[in-house]
Amino acid sequence: MDALATASAAGQRLTRGEERQVVLASTLGTVFEWYDFFIYGSLAVFMSSVLFPPDNPTAAVLASLGALAAGFVIRPIGAVVFGRIGDLVGRKYTFLITIVMMGSSTALIGFLPTYASVGNAAWISLVVLRLIQGLAVGGEYGGAVVYVAEHSRPDRRGLLTGWIQITSSVGLALSIAVIIGTQSLMSDADFKAWGWRVPFIISIVMLAFSIYVRAKLHESPVFARLKAERRLSKSPIKDTFGRWSSLRLVLIALFGATAGMGSTYFTGQFYVMVFMQQVAKIDLQTSYILMAVGLVIGAPSFIFFGWLSDRIGRKWLMMAGLALSALCYRPMFALLLEAGNPQLVAATRSAPVTVHADANSDACKFGLAAALLSTHGDHSKPCVQAKKLLIGSGINFTYAAPMDGQAVAMTVKGATIPGFDPAAYRKALSEAGYPSKADPAKVSSGFIIFLLIVMTIIVAMIYGPVASFLVEVFPANIRYTALSFPYHIGAGIFGGFLPFFATYLSLAVGDVFAGLWYPVVICGVVAVIGSIALPNKPKLETDR
């Protein structure tokens, strides 16, 4: 038995070197999780052209993103399945299984056959791998934070679990570096054809190292003691969801913390990148570099706020972060657009766009959902297509009464284009001063990086302390199960679907900022609930 195992078995405090071993082994999996998420989201458009039917590119992209969403939906199921195993069998073996499943699914995407060679089996295989990956991720995070927390002293619990929280930013920065590095080594045509597979295949190295490190770990001392004392739960799922005392804690954790955490995180760390590319029209490489720099500078705040929560408590740091998210996201994104594409902002002010259509008609309102969700696209509704073109170009619009005999028409700077004619729309917009993309010479990179750092800090105020908070809320014999479920509902459902609902709201309202109401409302409501319901210093100790 090595020093770490001896110290754990004896209930002794770990040395700093032993702490680092525990933290390293636990964080590797969560780095892997976020790396996978970001490379998939970034490369979905390339995968869609190879793995899905080629006759409708828009539908193929939506379908590939749907496979990503399927992985999010199944995460809470994985949380219950692997949480139960972790509470019955042990922390170490459970999150060793999850890293193998998760890492293998990610790597295998790089080897999938094309639609041209095997037909529908290509995209079906992708969906299956995403489901396996999502199922494994459901058990990965809970195992990591529980394992670290159960090895740490109460006065260092926030600090040490903060290292797990920083892995989201590390995973994103790593994915950006790998994608940019791969693209720089080949032509655009080669990257589109097969180069997108490289970031997935490279993850095999990360998987092998993760398995090697985790295989050397020993069981959590808290779980070992519970097992020795025969105090393990015989039915963790029943004890978590079948007893009001435990279920109440799950609901408080979900609606008082993790729902807001997921919304804040995906807005400030993922949707912001989508916003820079699709709304501000900043080129991909520049947006990736700006995001990576902002993350690298801001990432240490996750550890700082984890450490600070050890000193002043977890609750009010998280509530402050949620409140700042609700108050600041809308103005910060406005500043981001101004800094990224000032010509677009100027055109919006000087030449506002009007869409002549009935916003409440089926063709404009309910047809929108079909356009976003249908795997066959929606080319039959010109109103929807006009709105998609405008919002997809980062252009706000207002509604006016429909024109006689026209389902839709657009007016900009005195010129009215009846019906939906994409070429005519783009010509009129260009003549009105709307740019097709951001001018690199006018992108205020320094200010954008500053905004990204601030967003990261706000995210860290919530995300940094939340792991130690969740560990302390739930009793040890059901901790793996009870902790994992609200976390993955918050991150996977409330957070994971943010890009879709944000896009839907922007299209429906005609305002590129309307999608921000999604995180603003959720964060505001969760901040109120959490301020009332969450304990500042939970009475349940991690080793009880």
Residue pairs with C-beta under 8 A, 6 or more apart in sequence:
1 9
1 218
2 216
2 218
3 15
3 18
4 14
4 18
4 21
4 22
4 217
4 218
5 218
6 12
7 13
7 14
7 15
7 18
8 14
8 151
8 218
8 219
8 220
8 221
8 224
9 218
9 221
9 224
11 221
11 225
13 153
14 22
14 151
14 152
19 151
19 152
19 156
19 160
21 217
22 147
22 148
22 151
22 160
22 217
23 148
23 160
23 163
23 164
24 213
25 147
25 210
25 213
25 214
25 216
25 217
26 95
26 143
26 144
26 145
26 147
26 148
26 164
27 144
27 163
27 164
27 166
27 167
28 99
28 206
28 209
28 210
28 213
28 214
29 95
29 98
29 99
29 102
29 140
29 143
29 144
29 210
29 214
30 140
30 141
30 144
30 164
30 167
30 168
30 171
31 167
31 170
31 171
31 174
31 206
32 99
32 102
32 103
32 106
32 171
32 203
32 206
32 207
32 210
33 102
33 137
33 140
33 141
33 167
33 171
34 167
34 168
34 170
34 171
34 172
34 175
35 106
35 171
35 172
35 174
35 175
35 203
35 206
36 102
36 106
36 133
36 171
36 203
37 68
37 171
38 171
38 172
38 175
38 176
38 270
39 175
39 178
39 179
39 199
39 200
40 47
40 68
40 109
40 130
41 65
41 68
41 270
42 175
42 176
42 179
42 288
43 179
43 196
43 199
44 61
44 64
44 65
44 68
45 61
45 64
46 191
46 192
46 196
47 64
47 109
47 126
47 196
48 57
48 60
48 61
48 63
48 64
49 57
49 60
49 192
50 114
50 115
50 122
50 193
50 196
51 64
51 112
51 114
51 115
51 122
51 123
51 126
52 59
52 60
52 63
52 64
52 115
52 122
52 123
53 60
53 115
54 60
54 115
56 375
56 376
56 377
58 377
59 374
59 375
59 376
59 377
62 372
62 373
62 375
63 123
63 375
64 123
64 126
65 500
66 375
67 123
67 126
67 127
67 130
68 130
69 496
69 497
69 500
70 127
70 130
70 131
70 134
71 130
71 131
71 133
71 134
71 137
72 134
72 492
72 493
72 496
72 497
73 134
73 492
73 493
74 131
74 134
74 135
74 138
75 134
75 135
75 137
75 138
75 488
75 491
75 492
75 496
76 138
76 485
76 488
76 489
76 492
76 493
77 135
77 138
78 98
78 134
78 135
78 136
78 137
78 138
78 139
78 488
79 138
79 139
79 142
79 481
79 484
79 485
79 487
79 488
80 138
80 237
80 481
80 484
80 485
81 135
81 138
81 139
82 94
82 95
82 97
82 98
82 135
82 136
82 138
82 139
82 140
82 142
82 143
82 480
82 484
83 139
83 142
83 236
83 237
83 240
83 480
83 481
83 482
83 483
83 484
83 485
84 236
84 237
84 480
84 481
85 94
85 97
85 139
86 94
86 95
86 139
86 142
86 143
86 146
86 480
86 481
87 232
87 233
87 236
87 477
87 478
87 479
87 480
87 481
88 232
88 233
88 236
90 219
90 220
90 223
90 227
91 143
91 146
91 147
91 150
91 219
91 220
91 223
91 480
92 147
92 214
92 217
92 218
92 219
92 220
94 139
94 143
94 480
95 139
95 140
95 143
95 144
95 147
95 214
96 211
96 214
96 215
96 217
97 136
97 139
98 136
98 137
98 139
98 140
98 143
99 136
99 140
99 207
99 210
99 211
99 214
100 207
100 211
101 132
101 133
101 135
101 136
102 133
102 136
102 137
102 140
103 203
103 204
103 206
103 207
103 210
103 211
104 207
105 129
105 130
105 132
105 133
105 136
106 133
106 200
106 203
106 207
107 200
107 201
107 203
107 204
107 207
108 129
108 200
109 126
109 129
109 197
109 200
110 197
110 198
110 199
110 200
110 201
110 203
111 197
111 201
112 122
112 125
112 126
112 129
113 121
113 122
113 125
114 122
115 122
115 123
134 492
137 488
138 484
138 488
138 492
139 480
139 484
141 164
141 484
141 487
141 488
141 491
142 480
142 481
142 483
142 484
142 487
143 480
144 164
145 161
145 164
145 467
145 468
145 470
145 471
145 483
146 220
146 471
146 479
146 480
146 483
147 217
147 220
148 160
148 161
148 163
148 164
148 467
149 157
149 160
149 161
149 467
149 468
149 471
149 472
149 542
150 220
150 221
150 222
150 223
150 471
150 476
150 542
150 543
151 160
151 220
151 221
152 160
152 161
152 542
154 310
154 541
154 542
155 310
156 310
157 310
157 468
157 471
157 472
157 542
158 305
158 306
158 307
158 308
158 309
158 310
158 314
158 464
158 465
158 468
159 303
159 306
159 307
159 310
160 306
161 306
161 467
161 468
161 471
162 302
162 303
162 304
162 305
162 306
162 307
162 464
162 465
162 467
162 468
163 303
163 306
164 467
165 302
165 303
165 306
165 460
165 463
165 464
165 466
165 467
166 299
166 300
166 302
166 303
168 265
168 269
168 302
168 463
169 269
169 295
169 296
169 298
169 299
169 302
169 456
170 299
172 269
172 270
172 291
172 292
172 295
173 292
173 295
173 296
173 299
175 199
176 288
176 289
176 291
176 292
177 292
178 198
178 199
178 202
179 199
179 288
180 285
180 288
180 289
182 191
182 195
182 198
182 199
183 191
183 195
183 285
185 195
186 195
221 543
222 476
222 542
222 543
223 232
223 476
225 543
226 232
226 476
226 477
231 477
232 477
233 239
233 477
233 478
236 477
236 478
236 480
236 481
236 482
237 481
239 246
239 477
239 478
240 246
240 247
240 250
240 478
240 481
240 482
240 485
241 247
241 250
246 474
246 475
246 478
246 482
249 473
249 474
249 482
250 482
250 485
250 486
251 486
252 473
252 529
252 533
252 534
253 470
253 473
253 483
253 486
254 485
254 486
254 489
254 490
255 526
255 529
255 530
255 533
256 526
256 529
256 530
256 532
256 533
256 534
257 318
257 462
257 466
257 469
257 470
257 486
257 490
257 526
257 530
257 534
258 466
258 470
258 486
258 487
258 489
258 490
258 491
258 494
259 489
259 490
259 494
259 522
259 526
260 318
260 322
260 325
260 462
260 490
260 494
260 522
260 523
260 525
260 526
260 527
260 530
261 318
261 462
261 463
261 466
261 490
261 491
261 495
262 490
262 491
262 492
262 493
262 494
262 495
262 496
262 498
263 325
263 494
263 495
263 498
263 518
263 519
263 522
263 523
263 526
264 321
264 322
264 325
264 458
264 459
264 462
264 463
264 519
264 523
265 459
265 462
265 463
265 491
265 495
266 495
266 496
266 498
266 499
266 519
267 325
267 329
267 455
267 498
267 502
267 516
267 519
268 325
268 329
268 455
268 456
268 458
268 459
269 295
269 455
269 456
269 459
270 498
270 499
271 498
271 499
271 502
271 515
271 519
272 291
272 333
272 336
272 452
272 455
273 287
273 288
273 291
274 499
275 333
275 336
275 337
275 512
276 282
276 287
276 290
276 291
276 336
276 340
276 448
277 284
277 287
278 392
278 394
279 337
279 394
279 512
280 336
280 337
280 340
280 341
280 344
280 394
280 438
281 340
281 341
281 344
281 393
281 394
281 435
281 436
281 437
281 438
282 290
282 340
282 341
282 437
282 438
282 443
283 437
283 438
283 440
286 440
286 443
286 445
290 445
290 448
290 449
290 452
291 452
293 449
293 452
294 448
294 449
294 451
294 452
294 453
294 455
294 456
295 452
295 456
297 449
297 453
297 456
298 452
298 453
298 454
298 455
298 456
298 457
298 460
299 456
301 456
301 457
301 460
301 461
301 464
302 460
302 463
302 464
303 464
304 460
304 464
305 317
305 460
305 461
305 464
305 465
306 464
306 465
306 467
306 468
308 317
308 464
308 465
309 317
309 464
309 465
309 468
309 469
310 468
313 536
313 537
314 465
314 466
314 468
314 469
314 472
314 536
314 537
315 469
315 530
315 531
315 534
315 535
315 536
315 537
316 536
317 461
317 462
317 464
317 465
318 461
318 462
318 465
318 466
318 469
318 530
318 534
319 527
319 530
319 531
319 534
320 461
321 458
321 459
321 460
321 461
321 462
321 463
322 462
322 523
322 524
322 526
322 527
322 530
323 523
323 524
323 527
324 458
324 461
325 458
325 459
325 462
325 519
325 520
325 523
326 519
326 520
326 521
326 523
326 524
326 527
328 454
328 458
329 516
329 519
329 520
329 523
330 513
330 516
330 520
332 451
332 454
332 455
333 513
333 516
334 513
335 447
335 451
336 448
336 451
337 344
337 345
337 394
337 512
338 345
339 443
339 444
339 447
339 448
339 451
340 438
340 443
340 444
340 448
341 394
341 435
341 438
341 439
341 442
341 443
342 442
343 433
343 435
343 438
343 439
343 442
344 394
344 395
344 434
344 435
344 438
346 433
347 432
347 433
347 434
347 435
348 395
348 396
350 433
351 412
351 413
351 432
351 433
351 434
352 396
352 397
352 398
352 412
353 390
353 395
353 396
353 397
353 398
353 410
353 411
353 412
353 429
354 397
354 398
354 399
354 400
354 410
354 411
354 412
355 383
355 386
355 387
355 390
355 397
355 398
355 399
355 400
355 408
355 409
355 410
355 510
356 399
356 400
356 401
356 402
356 403
356 406
356 408
356 409
356 410
356 411
356 416
357 363
357 364
357 383
357 386
357 399
357 402
357 407
357 408
357 409
358 364
358 402
359 365
359 399
359 510
361 383
363 381
363 382
363 383
363 384
363 407
364 381
364 383
364 384
364 387
364 408
365 508
367 378
367 381
367 383
367 384
368 384
368 387
368 504
368 507
368 508
369 504
370 378
370 381
370 384
371 377
371 378
371 381
371 384
371 385
371 388
372 500
372 503
372 504
372 507
378 384
378 385
379 385
381 407
382 407
382 408
382 419
382 420
383 407
383 408
383 420
384 507
385 420
385 422
386 408
386 410
386 420
386 425
387 397
387 507
387 510
388 507
389 420
389 422
389 425
389 426
390 396
390 397
390 410
390 425
390 510
391 503
391 506
391 507
391 510
391 512
393 429
393 434
393 436
394 512
395 429
395 434
395 512
396 510
396 511
396 512
397 410
397 510
398 510
399 510
400 411
402 408
402 409
403 409
403 416
403 418
406 418
406 419
407 419
407 420
408 419
408 420
409 416
409 417
409 418
409 419
410 416
410 417
410 425
410 428
411 417
412 428
412 429
412 432
412 434
413 428
413 431
413 432
415 428
415 431
415 432
417 424
417 425
417 428
426 436
430 436
466 487
469 534
469 538
470 483
470 486
470 487
471 479
471 483
471 542
472 538
472 540
472 541
472 542
473 483
473 535
473 538
473 540
474 482
474 483
474 540
475 482
475 540
475 544
476 542
476 543
476 544
494 522
498 518
498 519
501 515
501 518
502 515
502 516
502 518
502 519
503 515
504 515
505 514
505 515
505 517
505 518
506 512
506 513
506 514
506 515
508 514
